[in-house]
Amino acid sequence: MKDLLADLTSGNDLRAENAIPAIVELGKDVIPALLKLTQADSADSRWWAIRALSASPHARTEDLVPLLDDPAAEVRAATALALCEHPQASAVPALIDALKDEDALTAGLAGNALVKIGSDSVAGLLEVMNVAQMNVRILALRALAEIRDPRAIPVMMKSMSEESAVLQYWAQEGLERLGLDMVYMKP
């Protein structure tokens, strides 16, 4: 295990990526070492630890969620992507917060993870639509459109009259995905 973890943190991306299948094969036994690596001083080491955790079926969502607060944007993005591989309702509040991340990639990947979680994300996403800034509302509405939950219909209808063309697009897309693809006009 020690050699594989050395490969993972070697600074050589090819060597690190090639080590991941063997690390995953170690099963549950390697998880504590990977979690320890998520606390390393090096952002690169933390990123690779999360990459390996993402690939492991033994990684737990609750171990990944706190890593959304990492100081390095690339580590936060890797964590959001890892949560796409380990989607659990327990991650919804942290992912909702991550929609506000200053890093657009992290915010977008958080939206993807919320979509993977599905209907358990809807209540939080609907709340965001009432209080968040426009960029966050766009991500939330995109997630709602992709989830296809009828609870989002009122928000989608309301968003059709917003000034943002992107918000209107996702509202229309969401309504179409729900089978409500009719022409909406103000009387």
Secondary structure, 3 states (H helix, E strand, C coil): CHHHHHHHCCCCHHHHHHHHHHHHHCHHHHHHHHHHHCCCCCHHHHHHHHHHHHHCCCCCHHHHHHHHHCCCHHHHHHHHHHHHHCCCHHHHHHHHHHCCCCCHHHHHHHHHHHHHHHHHHHHHHHHHHHHCCHHHHHHHHHHHHHHCCHHHHHHHHHHCCCCCHHHHHHHHHHHHHCCCCCCCCCC
